[in-house]
Each structure stands twice: as structure tokens, then as C-alpha cells.
Amino acid sequence: MSTNTIRSYRDTYRLLLVYCKIHRDISVDRISLAILTDTLVLGFLDWLQEERRCSVATRNQRLAAIHALFRYVQLEEPVFLESCQKVLAIPFKKQQKPAVRHLTPDALRLILEQPDRNTLDGRRDLSILSVLYDTGARVQELVDLRVRDIRLDEPPIVSLTGKGRKTRHVPLMHNTAALLTHYIRENGLDRAASPDTSLFVNRQGGRFTRAGIAYILRKYAERARNASPIIPNAITPHVLRHTKAMHLYQAGVALVYIRDLLGHVDISTTDIYARADTEMKRKALEAAYPEMPAATLPDWNLNQDLLSWLKRF
């Protein structure tokens, strides 16, 4: 599992112990498999939503971690097989899929114009944002980049390691490759003692965190928003990933290639961009034409002849 998945599991089990102690008056040293019933797990999930105000997505994420634990338990301790099956039968809640949030080309261009190219930090930040968009990388994939993962010879390529420890090779646009070439030389990374040196580092020389990358994007998005209202609120690094995918789809790139670039396992995951683009076109058509008058049609419920015929049918 990835580091983030392990952390998610850890947080779930920690919260489950907190729930047992505070709301079930069960001290941690007294918790056993016999106590962890489906009733307790359902109470824990309700507590997450009602008291902690967690979303349905978070509730489902916690449940997935619990399912993983009980799949393991039923193999190691078959005596608890029935109890495990009851927990594993707890269903995930259905949730409305959020709209794909992405930037227009003009909005993206405005954000990328904000870093000050006359400063060392500004040139670094521009390189970070350009690579984040150009590769469609997840923010953790960007954080994990090392010098060895960049090949600037023709054709320039970056190697990203994503979910399931799977590595994919993503081509770089020449503008992004030029930025990276200058950044690597300016920071002496081409002379790094180890090719495993982190590609992007902060002022203290440490590897960036996901929060650090999000802060950089948020900072320049706020500056761009002050210059133009086309910049939406609450832009996250994942919005740039969606933006890259939408721009590729709107440029006519096949979904199968977008799937490979993003590192999706199933093309049905990538299909959200096709649906989002169709919805955008529908709204544009509705805005382009005047509202049509409602047709005045008779209510079939009042047609007694029709109702009688249906009953005899």
C-alpha cells in the first residue's frame, strides 16, 4: 500500500479506539475482537457523520479501512468468521459525484504568470506548477519526484510513481522541459551526489510536503484572483490534474491515452471528463437559445377512456 493509504488506515483505527473509549466506555486495554461487532462499527460510522461532521466520502473511506482489517481477521482467526462477515456486509453509502473542477486555459495562464521569474523562489514555484499541470500528477507523486526521475534529453520524460507503486512515464512539453533544465542547473541538481535527491525542496533544503505544494498554488491563485474574476475559489493541486485531463480531452485526445497519462487502472474512471465536457456543452447550448414555451398537453390521468382501456388490457 502507499504511504497515504497506510496513514488513512492508521487514522481510522485510532478514531475507532477513541470512539470505544469515549462513547462506549471501553478502555483500550479491554478491546477484543468479540467487542468489535457490526453494531459497534455502525455506531462508529454514525458518530463520524453526526458528531464529527464527516462527509459521506470520509465515512466510506473509514469503512474501507475497517473492511480491510476484518478481511485479514477472518483469515487469521476463523472462529470470528461470522462476526467478520457481518461487518463486511455493512454497505458503503451512495454519494453524489462532485462535478469535475478545472480551469480554463486563460485562468491557468494567468496563474502561471504570477510567480516572479526574477527570484530564485519564483522560478522554483513556476517549475513546480508547470510540472504539476503538464504531467497531470497527483500531488504526492510530485512530492516524491527525485532527480533520477527526470530525463531532459529528447524526448523529455518524467517518471511518476503512483498508486500501487506503479510507475508511468509521462512526456513533458518543451516549455516545461526548458524550465526544469534551468531549475536543475541553477540549483546544482545536475551535480547532486545522489540521483535520489528530491527534485523540489523548500528553503530549508527539505523535501516539500503536500501542504507546501498546496500553499504555493493557493498563493498564486489568490494573486491571479485579485487580477481577474475568472479564477475560481479554493483551487487545489488536484484541480490542475483535472485541468490537464479536460484540456487534453477538449483537444481531441482519446480517453485511453488520457487514462494512461493519469495512471488510472480503469478507463471508466477517466470517463468522468467526457461526461463533464458533455454537461458543459449542454449548459452552453441552453444559454445560447431562448427559453422555449412549455407545451400545453392534456393530463392523461383525466382521460377516463384511456384509463378504462388500460385496466382492460
Phi, psi and omega in degrees: 000155177286164179300319181293324177294317179298319178296321179296317177297315180303313182296323179297312182292326177296316179295324178296321178293321178298316179299316180298320184286314187276317188257345177244359179054041178246113179292153186301322183289348180259356182286129178227172179298329180294334181279331184278075181268172177295328178295318179294319181295319177297320176298321177297317180294320177296321178299321179299317184280318188276320183261320180272353177059037178283151179283170177297323180297318179292319178301316180293325178296317178295319180296322178299321178294320179293319176301319180299318179298314185284336172294324178289316183298318184293339175278323183277327183229078183303339180298337180261019185301315181296316179296320179296319181297325178293320178291318180293340179278351178295121186278157171284148177278141176287142179225148179286126181290128181290154177294148179287113181270126180212169182256149171285160177304322180293320179294317178298316181299321181294320178294318182289346177276351186282321181300139180279109182287353179274355180243156180296315180295322180296319179292323176296314182297321178296321177296317180299310183294323180293317179293320180301316179285312189297326182267345185064030186285149165290153185297325178293325178296323177292316180300323184279356182298137175243168181300322182294343183277355183251127172240116185260354172292156180292133350279137181295136185218145172241137180259119181251135176251115187247214183298142181071017180060025180272136181255136175230152183251120186245128179289149179253141172292155186295327177296317179294319179298322179294319177298316181293321179301313179294319181296315181295317179291319183296326182261010176067020182286342176286346177249017183300140181297327181232133177291351178274006176299139179299140182289313182248124181232156179274188184296333180275000180084004179269161179292141178297151171260169176298321179296324179294318178295318179297323179296317180299313180297316181297321180298312182284332176294321178295320177296317180294325180295326177292336180269334183205142179281000182284350180275119181288167179278161172052060176275130178246164177304328181292337177296324178293326176296313176298321182298314179301314182297316180295319179296321178295316181296317180291340176274359176096009179287135182295147181301328182295326178285323177296321177302314181293322180294320182279344181081027176283143178283319185243136181293340178297332176293319180288339184297346179298332181286326175293317179294320180295320180293321178297319179295321177297318180294321179298315180295324178294321178293320179297323181286337185276340184244148178293155180293129182278143178292145180290135180286137179266104183242148179291147179280119184295338179296338182267357181272098184293325179297319180294318180296319179295320179295320179296322180292327180278345188293000000 
